[in-house]
Amino acid sequence: MDGLFFYSKLITPDTIDANKHVNNLVYLKWMQDIATMHSTTQGWSFEKYLETQTTWVIRSHFIEYIRPSYEGEMLIHATWIHDFGVNASKRKYFFLRESDKKVVAKAETNWVYLNAKTGKPTPIPDSFKSCFTLIPDDNDVLHFFISGKSNPL
């Protein structure tokens, strides 16, 4: 599916909390990690941001924990860009249990594009936007996974 970036990852003991499921803060780290990976695969690596003297900062996160996930389960980590504003963008995420394609968490981050020298918001360049296909409907992503069209391995 154009615009969608995803991979599967085994839940390891270091992600588990006292309640014996993945700790809430781990999802936040996974969101940052997959956003960076997606950007890099589309040609916007750390080096590219240094070259353009730009960066992204987080304005806000929203995470909805739907069901717990446990050590030993495989989770599909998925992300896509929902929209572009002048200098901000919403990125969305699903974490799905691979065995039954049930969503265990869904999230979104509002990112702001900055001039790295001034720290002020700056317009998102067309050269960035053209590297990403927007997916405005979350249901399209869910259908992609539930229909069995995906093979994250």
C-alpha positions in Angstrom: 0.0 0.0 0.0 1.5 3.3 -1.1 2.4 5.6 1.8 2.4 2.8 4.4 5.5 1.8 6.2 5.5 -1.3 8.5 7.4 -4.2 9.9 7.0 -6.9 12.5 8.8 -7.1 15.8 8.9 -9.7 18.5 7.9 -8.3 22.0 10.9 -8.9 24.2 11.2 -9.0 28.1 12.8 -5.5 28.3 9.5 -4.0 27.1 7.3 -5.6 29.7 6.2 -3.7 32.9 4.9 -4.8 36.3 1.5 -5.6 34.8 3.2 -8.2 32.5 2.3 -6.4 29.3 4.1 -3.9 27.1 4.8 -0.7 29.0 2.9 2.4 27.7 6.2 4.4 27.3 7.5 1.7 25.0 4.8 2.5 22.4 6.0 6.1 22.5 9.6 5.0 21.7 8.4 2.7 19.0 6.5 5.6 17.4 9.6 7.7 17.3 11.6 4.8 15.9 9.2 3.9 13.1 8.7 7.6 12.1 12.5 8.0 11.8 12.8 4.7 9.8 10.0 5.7 7.4 11.5 9.1 6.8 14.9 7.5 6.1 13.5 5.0 3.7 11.9 7.9 1.8 15.2 9.7 1.4 14.9 12.0 4.4 17.7 10.7 6.7 19.4 12.4 9.6 22.1 13.6 7.1 19.4 15.1 4.8 18.0 17.1 7.6 21.5 18.3 8.5 22.0 19.3 4.8 18.7 21.2 4.7 19.2 22.6 8.2 15.7 21.5 9.1 14.2 19.2 11.7 10.9 18.0 13.1 9.7 18.5 16.7 6.6 17.0 18.3 3.7 19.2 19.3 1.5 16.5 20.7 1.0 12.7 20.9 -2.2 10.8 21.3 -2.1 7.0 22.1 -5.1 4.8 22.6 -4.3 1.5 24.3 -7.0 -0.9 23.1 -5.8 -4.3 24.4 -2.6 -5.5 26.1 0.3 -7.1 24.2 2.6 -9.6 25.8 6.1 -11.0 25.7 6.6 -13.4 22.8 3.9 -11.9 20.6 4.8 -10.5 17.2 3.5 -7.0 16.7 3.1 -5.3 13.3 4.3 -1.6 13.7 2.7 0.6 11.0 2.9 4.3 10.3 1.8 6.7 7.6 1.4 10.4 7.1 -2.2 11.5 7.4 -1.9 15.1 6.2 0.3 18.1 5.6 -0.3 21.6 6.7 1.9 24.6 6.0 4.5 23.7 8.6 2.9 20.8 10.4 2.0 17.2 9.7 -0.1 14.5 11.4 1.5 11.0 11.4 -0.6 8.0 12.5 0.3 4.6 13.8 -1.2 1.2 14.4 0.3 -1.6 16.4 -1.4 -4.9 15.5 -0.9 -8.4 16.9 0.4 -10.4 13.9 -1.4 -13.6 14.8 -5.0 -12.2 14.6 -4.5 -8.7 13.1 -6.2 -7.1 16.1 -5.2 -3.5 16.8 -3.6 -3.3 20.3 -2.9 0.4 20.1 -3.4 3.3 17.7 -1.8 6.6 17.9 -1.0 9.9 16.2 1.7 12.5 16.5 1.4 16.2 15.4 4.9 17.1 14.1 6.1 20.6 13.4 8.7 21.3 10.7 11.4 23.7 11.9 14.3 25.7 10.6 17.1 24.1 12.7 19.1 27.4 12.9 16.3 29.6 14.2 14.1 26.9 15.9 11.1 28.5 14.2 8.4 26.7 12.2 9.1 26.8 8.4 7.0 25.7 5.5 7.3 22.0 4.6 9.0 21.9 1.2 7.5 20.2 -1.8 10.7 18.2 -2.0 9.7 16.5 1.3 6.0 16.2 0.5 6.7 14.6 -2.9 8.5 11.7 -1.1 5.4 10.6 0.8 1.9 9.4 -0.2 -0.8 10.6 2.2 -3.2 8.1 3.6 -6.2 10.2 5.0 -8.4 7.2 5.9 -7.3 4.9 8.8 -9.8 2.3 7.6 -7.8 1.9 4.4 -4.8 0.8 6.5 -6.9 -1.6 8.6 -8.5 -3.1 5.5 -5.0 -3.6 4.1 -3.9 -5.7 7.0 -7.2 -7.5 7.7 -7.6 -8.5 4.0 -4.3 -10.4 4.2 -2.6 -8.3 1.5 0.3 -7.6 3.8 3.3 -9.7 4.3 5.6 -7.8 6.8 8.2 -10.6 6.9 
